[in-house]
Structure formats: structure tokens, C-alpha cells
Amino acid sequence: MLAKKTSKNQLTLPKAVVDALPDAEYFDVTVKGGKITLVPVKMAPVSATLEGIREKMGKLGITEKDITDAIKWARKTKR
């Protein structure tokens, strides 16, 4: 498939790509070795993301004190 960059640095995705990814609205874009890679991403409200993180921490048994201790450890100056 071929896509052309416009004068405003925009690309139009070919219809076949859009049809293959009907729910994709946002893409993570990376460039490596002269190649552009687009990976569809789903956006989620921050509150939903935080709730998911807190739920996973609870399942893993990680407490607030564990987080506080980890932050203190990471902020120690290296001598």
C-alpha cells in the first residue's frame, strides 16, 4: 500500500488499513532503521488507569509503605 505525505506533514491511511483496525483512533508512532511503525493504542481515563494499577497492587500485596520505601530507596544519592 502507498501513502503520501501532504504539505502539512500528514498521512492518510489507506482504506484497507482503516478497515483492518476499525476501532483505532490513536497510534503510537516510532521510527527505527528508517521505518515508521504505527501501533494502535486505546486511550483510557486517568481514573480508570489508576484504579487498575491499585487493583493490581492489591492483588500483588504491595502496600503504600512498600511504595514509600521504594521511592526513598530510588532517591538515595549514589556515592
C-alpha positions in Angstrom: 0.0 0.0 0.0 1.1 3.5 -0.7 0.5 6.6 1.4 1.7 10.2 0.5 2.8 12.8 3.0 0.9 16.1 2.4 2.4 19.6 2.5 1.2 19.8 6.1 3.1 16.6 7.1 0.0 14.5 7.3 -0.5 10.9 6.1 -3.9 9.4 5.0 -4.1 5.8 6.0 -5.2 3.5 3.1 -8.8 2.3 3.4 -7.6 -1.3 3.8 -5.6 -0.3 7.0 -8.6 1.6 8.4 -10.9 -1.3 7.7 -8.5 -3.7 9.4 -8.4 -1.5 12.5 -11.9 -0.1 12.8 -11.6 0.9 16.5 -8.2 2.5 16.3 -8.2 6.3 16.7 -4.8 6.8 18.2 -1.4 5.3 17.3 1.9 5.1 19.0 4.5 6.2 16.4 8.1 5.1 16.4 10.9 5.4 13.9 13.7 2.8 13.8 16.1 2.0 11.0 14.4 4.3 8.6 11.0 2.7 9.1 7.9 4.2 10.7 5.8 1.9 12.9 2.2 2.7 13.9 0.8 0.7 16.8 -2.9 1.2 17.7 -3.4 2.3 21.3 -6.6 2.7 23.4 -7.0 5.8 25.5 -8.4 5.4 29.0 -9.4 7.9 31.6 -6.7 8.5 34.2 -9.1 7.4 36.9 -9.7 4.1 35.2 -5.9 3.6 34.8 -5.2 4.4 38.4 -8.0 2.1 39.6 -6.5 -0.7 37.6 -3.0 -0.1 39.0 -4.3 0.0 42.5 -6.2 -3.2 41.9 -3.1 -5.0 40.6 -1.0 -3.7 43.5 -3.6 -5.1 45.9 -3.5 -8.5 44.2 0.3 -8.5 44.5 0.2 -7.5 48.2 2.0 -4.2 47.6 1.2 -1.6 50.3 1.5 2.2 50.5 4.5 1.7 52.8 6.2 -0.5 50.1 5.8 2.3 47.6 7.1 4.9 50.0 10.1 2.7 50.9 10.8 2.1 47.2 10.7 5.8 46.4 13.1 6.6 49.3 15.4 3.8 48.1 15.4 5.1 44.5 16.1 8.7 45.5 19.1 7.8 47.6 22.2 9.6 46.3 24.8 7.2 44.9 28.2 7.6 46.4 
